[in-house]
Amino acid sequence: VVRGRRAGDRMRPAGAQGSQKIQDLMVNRKVPRHDRGRVPVITTEQGQIAWVVGLAVGEDFAVQSHTAAVVLLQVTRSGGKA
């Protein structure tokens, strides 16, 4: 599922010790306030956040040495600019 962020969204970024609010992730990564609502959030059908595009992959979705298969997603900005 591709959606925007929602109030209270949390994830555990790959390599992080614990979970983090998406809002805090965006602030820490210095995403301008006016852009935060435009950052796509990729989730499972159950709502688990797998990827905040351009910022973080969820720990449960990061490629590991034992990973057998991956899904490659490509993001293109509106207007065809990468």
C-alpha positions as CSV (number, residue, x, y, z in Angstrom):
1,V,0.0,0.0,0.0
2,V,1.3,3.5,-0.9
3,R,0.0,6.3,1.3
4,G,1.1,9.5,3.0
5,R,2.1,9.6,6.7
6,R,-0.5,9.6,9.4
7,A,-0.5,11.0,12.8
8,G,1.1,8.6,15.2
9,D,2.9,6.5,12.5
10,R,5.8,4.6,13.9
11,M,8.5,2.3,12.5
12,R,11.7,0.6,13.5
13,P,14.3,1.8,10.9
14,A,16.8,-0.8,9.9
15,G,19.8,-0.8,12.3
16,A,18.0,1.3,14.9
17,Q,17.6,0.3,18.5
18,G,13.9,1.0,18.8
19,S,10.9,2.4,17.0
20,Q,10.6,6.0,16.0
21,K,7.7,8.2,15.0
22,I,7.7,9.0,11.3
23,Q,7.3,12.7,12.2
24,D,10.5,12.6,14.3
25,L,12.3,10.7,11.5
26,M,11.4,13.5,9.1
27,V,12.5,16.2,11.5
28,N,15.8,14.5,12.2
29,R,16.5,14.0,8.5
30,K,15.6,17.7,8.0
31,V,12.7,17.1,5.6
32,P,11.1,20.6,5.1
33,R,7.8,20.9,6.8
34,H,6.0,21.7,3.5
35,D,7.4,18.4,2.0
36,R,6.5,16.0,4.8
37,G,3.0,15.3,3.6
38,R,4.3,14.4,0.2
39,V,6.8,11.7,1.2
40,P,5.3,8.3,0.3
41,V,5.0,5.6,3.0
42,I,4.9,2.0,1.8
43,T,3.1,-0.4,4.1
44,T,1.9,-4.0,4.2
45,E,-1.8,-4.7,3.9
46,Q,-1.7,-5.0,7.7
47,G,-0.4,-1.5,8.0
48,Q,3.2,-2.3,9.0
49,I,5.5,0.4,7.6
50,A,8.1,-1.1,5.3
51,W,9.7,2.0,3.8
52,V,9.5,5.8,4.1
53,V,10.6,6.7,0.7
54,G,14.0,8.3,0.6
55,L,14.4,8.1,4.4
56,A,14.3,4.7,6.0
57,V,13.6,1.0,5.4
58,G,11.9,-0.9,8.2
59,E,14.1,-3.4,10.1
60,D,11.8,-6.3,9.2
61,F,12.2,-5.4,5.5
62,A,15.9,-4.7,5.2
63,V,18.0,-7.0,3.0
64,Q,20.0,-9.5,5.2
65,S,22.6,-12.1,4.5
66,H,19.8,-14.8,4.5
67,T,17.4,-12.9,2.2
68,A,16.3,-15.1,-0.6
69,A,14.3,-12.6,-2.7
70,V,13.8,-8.9,-2.9
71,V,11.3,-6.5,-4.4
72,L,12.7,-3.5,-6.3
73,L,10.5,-0.4,-6.2
74,Q,11.4,2.6,-8.2
75,V,10.0,6.1,-7.4
76,T,9.5,8.7,-10.0
77,R,8.4,12.2,-9.2
78,S,5.4,13.6,-11.0
79,G,6.4,15.1,-14.3
80,G,8.9,12.3,-14.9
81,K,11.7,13.8,-12.9
82,A,13.7,11.3,-10.8
